[in-house]
Amino acid sequence: MSTPLGDFIRAKRDSIQPDSFGLPDRGRRRSPGLRRSDLATRAGISVEYLTRIEQGRDRNPSPAVLNALADALSLDAAERNHLRHLAKITSGGCPGRGQPVPPNRHVRPTVLKTLQLLEPGIAFVTNRLGDVLAYTSGFELLMRGTGLLESRTPNLTRYVFTDPRARTVFPDWDQVADERAFDLWLGPSAETSEWFRAELAPLAGEEFTRRLNRHLPPPHIPLRLNHPVAHELRWQREKLELPRTDAQELVVLLPADDATARAMERLRRQPDRILRAVI
């Protein structure tokens, strides 16, 4: 039976070309990427042990083994954190069953003050489920007419997978969908993320469910967004993690080119800009 940890290691191994690690091409193979034996050698463990981890027959690899695998796969900092998180889920240290814990929807006053200081920029506070908890007038201006903020409790993940308008708003919809599904693994709690996935799956269908076991972090690329008035805009994203007790992050969108900056300046001439907090 597969596990999140085994799925991640196997997917990452399949994504690596042997020549990137200076390994020779050994001809035809049954699966793409790095051979299991090559990874085992690089990590200093047996092929049999790596097979047990990938197939879910060993659910408690030691921290030393996890670090060796991370080194052998050349994981970056975000991937290493994700590897440790999946190891906890796989071992039962982060239980995936039980009563869902309601996500924290309270945004601290100092965070709201920070949003005010970012005006008239484009910024919002969210959690890993995609709940949009507070935002600047610039974000409201950017998303006006897209449908995201029409709900009393807007949720970016639900919007991406269930609102047909999202495919027009986000030209790179597949990339955005991959990001939203991946973030659920890092949700406020394992119980809450599992509950949210179960609630969304019947509505979102196969486009959502087939992404749930993709454990490779999506590449970080500029966000393209089709605005109803300003047309295509391109954004760089900065994500700032708030304290762990908040289980939230502050996301700031910065124009990726001069055309986007000029388009937003034209939109900002519209009146009625206020800071919004979703209660």
GULO-239099 format. One record per atom (N, C-alpha, C): residue in one letter; x, y, z. Coordinates in steps of 0.1 Angstrom, whole numbers, plus 5000, padded with zeros to 4 digits. Atoms other than C-alpha are relative to their C-alpha. Last residue first. Layout:
residues N
AXYZ
...
***
This chain:
residues 279
I500350054987
I484953765091
I499449864999
V501150095001
V486653865058
V499849945014
A499750124992
A488754175062
A498849915000
R501150104998
R488754435035
R500549895010
L499450134995
L490954755035
L498849905003
I499950024986
I489255035015
I500649865003
R499050094996
R489455174980
R500149995015
D500650104991
D486155334968
D501149895004
P500249964986
P487355534938
P499749885008
Q501450024996
Q488755414904
Q499950035015
R500649875000
R492155574896
R498549995003
R500149944987
R493655254908
R499450135000
L501150054992
L492755074876
L499950075013
R501249955006
R495055304855
R498849955008
E500249864997
E497855244879
E498850064994
M500549984986
M497254874877
M499950145004
A501450045000
A497654874839
A499450025014
R500849895006
R500855074841
R498549975001
A499949884990
A502454824866
A499150114994
T500950034988
T501254534844
T500050115009
A501450005005
A502854684813
A499049975011
D500549865000
D506054764832
D498650004995
D499549925011
D506654394840
D499450145000
A498850065006
A506454144868
A500550074988
P500050005015
P504154364889
P501349944994
L499249895005
L504354264926
L500049994985
L499850015015
L501854044943
L500750134995
V499949875007
V502154004981
V500349984985
V499550005014
V501053705000
V499950134994
L500249885007
L500853695038
L500649994986
E498949945006
E500653345053
E499550134993
Q500449915011
Q498453175078
Q501350054993
A500250095011
A498752895104
A499450084988
D501049945009
D498453165131
D499649904989
T501350004993
T500152955158
T498950064991
R500750145002
R502952875133
R498650005007
P499750104990
P503853245131
P499249885000
L500349944987
L503153415097
L500349895011
E500650084990
E504853275066
E499850085013
L499449984986
L505653545041
L499249925010
K500850064990
K504853465004
K500850005013
E499250014988
E506253694977
E499149945011
R500650024987
R504653654943
R501049985011
Q499150084991
Q505753794910
Q499449995013
W499649974986
W502853904888
W501149915005
R499050104996
R501853924851
R500650045014
L499149944990
L498654094839
L501049895005
E499050094994
E496653994808
E501050085009
H499550115008
H493554204802
H501149935007
A498649985003
A493154534821
A500649894992
V499849875006
V489354534821
V501450014995
P501149975009
P488154174829
P500250134992
H500949914993
H491654094843
H498950044990
N500849925009
N493453784829
N498950095007
L501449984996
L496053674854
L499350084989
R500749925011
R499553534848
R498550005004
L501450035001
L501453434880
L499450094989
P500949884999
P505153434876
P498649964998
I500049925012
I506753084882
I499150135002
H500449864997
H507652884912
H500250084988
P499049905002
P507752514901
P499550145003
P500049945013
P505152284917
P501150114998
P500449865000
P506252104949
P500050064985
L498949915004
L506451734941
L499550145001
H499449944989
H503851534961
H501250094997
R498849945006
R501351454935
R500850075011
N498850084997
N498951234954
N501350044992
L499850014986
L496151484955
L501249925004
R498949924995
R496451594919
R500349975015
R498850065005
R494251314905
R501350085004
T499650134993
T491551414929
T501349954995
F499549984986
F491251774918
F500649875005
E499049905001
E490951744880
E500750035014
E498850075003
E488951424886
E501250104999
G499850115009
G486051594903
G501449964998
A498949965009
A485851944919
A500349884990
L500449885008
L482451904936
L501150024989
P501250035008
P482851544949
P499650124991
A499950105010
A486451614959
A498849984992
L499849945013
L485851944978
L500049894988
E501249915003
E484351805010
E500150054985
A501250085002
A486851515012
A498850084996
R499950085012
R489751745006
R498849914997
F500249915011
F488551985032
F500149934987
W501449975001
W488151705058
W499750094988
E500750125005
E491651575050
E498550034999
S499750025014
S493051925054
S499349884994
T500849905007
T491251985087
T500349984985
E501450035000
E492551655101
E499250104992
A500250125009
A496151705089
A498549975000
S499850134992
S496252055105
S499649894990
P500049964986
P496452415092
P500249885009
G501249934995
G497252275057
G500250035015
L499449924989
L500752185044
L498950085007
W499150084992
W499451895023
W500650075012
L500850074990
L496652125012
L500849905008
D500149934987
D499252344996
D499149935010
F498850034992
F499852084969
F500050065014
A500050144995
A496352094956
A501249975009
R501050014990
R496452474953
R499949865006
E499649924988
E499752484936
E499049985011
D498950084993
D498852214911
D500450065013
A500650124994
A495652404903
A501049915007
V500749954988
V497652724897
V499349895007
Q499049964990
Q499952544873
Q499450045013
D499550134995
D497052374855
D501150035010
W500950064990
W495252714852
W500649875006
D499250124997
D498152884834
D499249935011
P499650065013
P495753134817
P500849875003
F498650054999
F494253204852
F500449934987
V499249914992
V491153424849
V501549965001
T499849885008
T489753224820
T500950105008
R499150055011
R490152884838
R500350124990
A498650014996
A488853044870
A500949974988
R499349875003
R485553154854
R501549995003
P499550015014
P484452784854
P500850134996
D500649895007
D484252804893
D500550004985
T501550015002
T484752464909
T499450124993
F500550135004
F488452394910
F498649994997
V499250065011
V490052734911
V499449884995
Y500349925012
Y487252884933
Y500749944988
R501450045004
R487452604959
R499750074987
T499950145004
T491252654962
T498649964994
L499350015012
L490953034964
L500049864994
N499050114999
N488353034991
N500649984987
P499350045013
P486053334996
P501149905003
T498750054995
T483953335028
T500849954988
R499849944987
R480953555019
R501349955007
S500550084989
S481353444983
S500350085013
E501550004999
E481553704956
E499549925011
L500449934988
L485353764962
L498450015001
L499450054988
L486553504937
L499450065013
G500850094992
G484053584910
G500649955013
T499650135002
T486453744886
T499249895006
G500650065013
G484654074883
G500549864997
R501349965003
R486954244909
R499549954986
M500850115002
M490054044915
M498550034998
L499550105009
L492554314909
L499049894997
L500149945013
L490554584926
L500449904989
E501449995004
E489954374956
E499950054986
F500350145004
F493754294957
F498550004996
G499350045013
G494554664955
G499649864996
S500949955011
S491954744982
S500649964986
T499949865003
T494054525005
T499050044989
Y499349965012
Y493054175017
Y500050164998
A500049855000
A491853975046
A500850044988
L500449954987
L490953615052
L500050155001
V499549875001
V491153445018
V499450085012
D500949894995
D490653085026
D500750134999
G500449905010
G492952875004
G499050105004
L501250055006
L493252565026
L499550094988
R499650105010
R496852665033
R498849944993
N499450124994
N495752985050
N500249904989
T500750135002
T495353325035
T500549895008
V499650104990
V496253695040
V499149874997
F501150074993
F496153925010
F500649905010
A499650104990
A498354174992
A498749945006
I500950125001
I498154404962
I500549895009
G499550125006
G499654744968
G499049895000
P501150065008
P497755064976
P500549874992
E500849935009
E498354995004
E500850114992
L499750045014
L501154785019
L499150074990
L498749945004
L501054975052
L500349964986
Q500249865002
Q497354885056
Q501350074995
L500749995013
L498254515051
L499750154997
T499050025011
T500754545079
T499450014987
K499249885001
K498054695102
K501149994989
L500949915007
L495854395094
L500750134998
V500050045014
V498754175105
V499250094991
T498749965006
T499154375137
T500249964986
P500049865003
P495454335144
P501350054994
R499649914989
R495653955142
R500150154996
V498849935004
V493653785115
V500450105011
H499749874994
H491153545129
H501350054996
R500449905010
R490153265105
R500250145006
N500049874994
N492052985123
N499650114990
P498949915002
P491052665107
P499950135006
P500349885008
P488352455124
P501350094997
V499849884992
V489952135137
V499750124991
P499349895006
P488551835119
P500050125009
Q500949895001
Q487551545142
Q500850124994
G500449944987
G489651235136
G499150124997
R501450034997
R491751095108
R499650065014
G500849955010
G494951215092
G498549975002
P501150095004
P497151175122
P499150074990
C500949895004
C500351375121
C498749934996
G499749884991
G502751145139
G499150124998
G501149994991
G501150845121
G500250115010
S499750074988
S504350735105
S498950015010
T499950145003
T503150835070
T500249925013
I501350055004
I501951175081
I500149854999
K500950004988
K505151245100
K498749954997
A499550114991
A507251135070
A499250005013
L500650135005
L505151355047
L500449885009
H501449994998
H506051665068
H499349874996
R500250024986
R509751575068
R498549995004
L499650134998
L509751545030
L499749965015
H501150085005
H507851875027
H500249855003
N501149984990
N510452045048
N498849914996
R499650074988
R513151895026
R498950015011
E500250145001
E511252004995
E500449925012
A501550024999
A511052365007
A499749854998
A500649994987
A514752365015
A498649975001
D499849874995
D515952214982
D499350025014
L501349934997
L516151844976
L500450145005
S499749855002
S519351714960
S498850085002
L500949945010
L517851364957
L500250154997
A499950085012
A520751194975
A499250064989
D498749975006
D520851475001
D500249934987
A500149865004
A517151435009
A501350054993
L500850005012
L517551055009
L499950154995
A499250065011
A520451085034
A499250004987
N499049905004
N518451335056
N500849944988
L500749895007
L515451095056
L501050104995
V500450055013
V517750805065
V499350104992
A498850025007
A519250995094
A499849954986
P499649875005
P515851105106
P501349994991
S499449914990
S514950735108
S500350144994
P498649985002
P512550565084
P500650115010
N499349934990
N509250485100
N501550014998
R500649874998
R506650375075
R500850085010
D499349944989
D508450075060
D499550145002
R499850114991
R506149865038
R500950045012
G500849984988
G504850175021
G500149895010
Q501250085001
Q506050074986
Q499250015013
E500849955011
E508650354984
E498749934999
I500549864997
I509950285019
I499150044989
R501050014990
R510149905013
R499450145003
T501250065006
T511949954980
T498950005010
L500649905008
L514450184996
L498749954994
Y500649904990
Y515149915022
Y499350114993
E501150074993
E515649644995
E499350105009
V501149995010
V517949884974
V498749945007
S500250125009
S520149905005
S498850034990
I501050104994
I521050245020
I499949894990
G499350094991
G524050475014
G499049915007
A500549974986
A521850765000
A500749915010
R499749864996
R523750774967
R499750035014
T498649994999
T523750394964
T500450145005
A499650074988
A520050374971
A501550025003
L500449924989
L519350644945
L500549935013
D499149894999
D521350454919
D499750095012
S498650054996
S519650124927
S500950125001
R500150024986
R516150284924
R501449975006
R500350144995
R517050404890
R500050005015
L498950064992
L516750784884
L499749865004
G499349944988
G514350914858
G501149915006
P499149895002
P511850734836
P500850045012
S500649874995
S510350394842
S501050114997
R501550014999
R510850054825
R499450135005
R500450034987
R514350124813
R498550005001
R501450004997
R516150144780
R499749965014
G500950055010
G519750234779
G498650005005
R499850155001
R522250264808
R498949944990
D501350055006
D522750644804
D500249854998
P500150045015
P525750714826
P498649964997
L500150145001
L525450904860
L499949964985
G498850055005
G526751254864
G500049854998
F499250044989
F523851354886
F501449944996
S499949884991
S522151554859
S500849975012
D498849925003
D523051264836
D500150135008
P498750054995
P520651044855
P501250094997
Q499350065011
Q517551264847
Q501449965005
I498649965001
I515551334878
I500649924988
S499849875007
S511751334877
S501450044997
D500350015014
D511350964884
D500250134992
R499050085007
R513250994916
R499749994985
K498849925002
K511051284927
K501149924993
A500249895010
A507951084920
A501250094998
R500150065013
R509250774939
R499850114989
I498650055003
I510350974969
I500049944986
F499249885002
F506951164970
F501449954995
D500449945013
D504850844966
D500950124996
G499550085011
G506850674993
G499750064987
L498650005000
L506250955018
L500649924988
P499649875006
P502550995009
P501650014999
T500149904990
T502150615014
T500450144994
S499249885001
S501550334990
S499750105011
M500949885000
M500050005000
M500950125000
***
